[in-house]
Structure formats: structure tokens, C-alpha cells
Amino acid sequence: MLKLHEKKGFPLFILMLNLFIALLGQGMVIPILPDYLKQFNVAGAAAGYLVAAFGAAQFLFSPIGGRLSDRHGRKIMILSGLSLTVIADFIFAISHTLMLLYIARIIGGIGLGIMVPSVLAYVADITTRETRAKGMGYISAAMNLGMVLGPGIGGIIAQFGLRAPYFLASFLGLISTLLTIILPETLPIEKRNISKSSKKQESIIKQLTRSVHMSYFKYLLLILVMTFGLVSYETVYSLYAEYKYGFNSQYISILITLGAAIGILTQVWLLDKVVTRFGEFKLIKFSLLMTSIALLLMIVKVNFIYLLAVSSIFFAFNSFLRPTVNTLLSNETKSDEQGFVSGLNTTYTSMGNIIGPIMAGNLFDINFNLPYILGALILFGTIFLTKKDKDEVIQNE
């Protein structure tokens, strides 16, 4: 794995396992959610609201979780977040009213909102500037792998009952929580005391307003745009493939799985080498260019192989973006504010997860090419956010 001390390599593995299981649980419920909701005599609209409830809860609690991890340590917040996801999945599994489903999704969003910034801060604690990009890459790959394998596993487990995937997700989360107990804490007590003695917790509005004036805001904006682009792509992808090519769910599943698998392989085996060879800024610029080109190529109708190739290009270069931007964001943050900034990271990600599907869905209803055209223009325009500051150049020299 990373060229780290063994005592640091094992915690990284546990963190990867935590996020893999958490996102695996989220992915497992995707293919069965429509049929599951039929038990409550509801359909698409309710599914949309459930997704929005999760994203909104994550959006609200990410900065809170990040700040709390600076005050009380990374481990306790990771444990708290995992515990909430376990409870959320279990409630979803035993629910017999729609209200309980909403409660479960809100609890799950809070859990992930608390956990993810703490995990990112933990990775920043145990890595150096040289190994941080690879560490972030492993974390992103674990999350992506969970989302890729989740739908397939969920479909298989659902043969034993529609509620079975939710029970399994809760059980796996419990195992992950127990494994996390053995994790060492990485934030020294003295740094936690400094954070505790700082000014009173700001509201999320004030935190977002303050982030606009910080030197790392351009990286947060990049995260928002990247998330918006990826979620917009994924939201209408199945509909797009069906409307434009007439593909059924089997072909669409192959497209998504293979494309995402290529993205994972790219993160694990190529990211560190490419960053070392070209540097973060050049890699981000080129990746934004290639993802925008891939989105434009999507609107050209050819055949299955062509769509698979274009999808693979998009996933491969998109997989470079998040860990690389996370690395730049972490490098520009003080050690006692890693949790806070990681919380902002997750908050901006949640904003993209809320805005992206809504805009993509509405544009698709107007013209099914529009989501990809707008996404390409936004990603291309974001290239100008990656200008390297003179101070950073001097510091690197």
C-alpha cells in the first residue's frame, strides 16, 4: 500500500474498509428501492425526496462533524458516524411507515456527514505531503468500489427478500464499527485543546461565507463542480442510454460497472505516478479538459463500444480529480483545522449531490443532450480555477 510506517498503513486500511462498507450499503439499496417503496404505495417522487433528505442532512452536518473532529479527535467522530449509519440501515430494514424511512435516511445522512470529514482529516494526519495524494486516492477508490459493487450485490441479496440488503448493510456497518475501536487517535490532545479554546462554533451559513474568503476556496469550488458534473452524469445516464440507444438495464449495468471499475484502477495504480510526473495542477487541468470532452462526445450516437469507451474516459479522468484536489486542499490547511476544512469539503460535495440531480433531471426533460452540454461547459470553465498562485510556486521551489 502506501510507503508508510506499518502502524500508519493498518489504520488506512481500516478507514478504507469503513468507507467501502458505508458506500456499499448505500449502493446495495439502489436497485431495489423502487420495489421496496411499492410496499408503502409510493414511487418515484418519494424516492427523490428520500435522496434529497439524505443529501440535505449530510450537507448540514458535514461542517459540524469536521469541527467536532478537531475538538474531540478523529476516532470518536468516525465511530459516531458509523454507529449512526448502522442505526439508519436497521431502521430502514424494519420500517413499516414512510415517515420511518425519512427518519432513517436523515440519520444516515448525518452519520456520513460526520464520518467522511473525520476520515479525510485522519488521512491527512497519517500522511506526508509526498504520500497524501496516494492516501486520498485509496480512500476515494474504496468509496467508489463500494458504490460500484453495491448495486450488484444488492440485487443478489434481494432474492432472499427486499429487506435483506438493508439488514446486511446494517450488519456490515456494525462489523466496521467494531474494527474502528482499535484505531489509534491521530490528533494530539494539545491540538484538540487549542481547537476547544477557539471561538464559538459558527453556523453553517457563516462557515460557507467565511470559506469564500479563504485561500483554499477555489479548491472547494472545484469539489462542488466536480461533484455536480459526476452526479449529473450518473443521474440521467440510465435514461440517456435507454432513450438514445434503446439499451436495457443489463447493458446499462455493464456500462456503469466497467466504466467505474476503470476509474478505480486508475486511482489505485496510476494516480501516484501521474502526480509525481506532472504535478497536481497540470493533472487537474488536463483531467477537467478530458472530462468535458468526454461529456460532449456523449451526445454523438454511435454504438455500445463507443459509449463504453467514452464512459471509461470520463470515469478515468474524473477519478484523478477528487483525490488530487483533496490533496491540495489538505496541504493548504493547518493541522488543527484539517477536520473543519474536511467538513467544508463534504459540505460542498453534498451541495453538488443536491443541485446536480435536480438540474440534470429538468434539463433532460427539455432535451436529453442538455445535461451533458452544460456539464461540459462548466467543467471546461473550471480549468481557470486551477491557476497556480505565485506564493505556492515560491513555496514549492
Secondary structure, DSSP 4 states (H G I P E B T S, - for coil): --SS-HHHHHHHHHHHHHHHHHHHHHHHTTTTHHHHHHTTT--HHHHHHHHHHHHHHHHHHHHHHHHHHHHH-HHHHHHHHHHHHHHHHHHHHH--SHHHHHHHHHHHHHHHHHHHHHHHHHHHHH--TTTHHHHHHHHHHHHHHHHHHHHHHHHHHGGG-TTHHHHHHHHHHHHHHHHHTTPPP-S-HHHHHHHHTSSPPPPHHHHHHHHHTSTTHHHHHHHHHHHHHHHHHHHHHHHHHHHHH---HHHHHHHHHHHHHHHHHIIIIIHHHHHHHH-HHHHHHHHHHHHHHHHHHHTS---HHHHHHHHHHHHHHHHHHHHHHHHHHHHTS-GGGHHHHHHHHHHHHHHHHHHHHHHHHHHHHH-TTHHHHHHHHHHHHHGGGGPPPHHHHHHH-
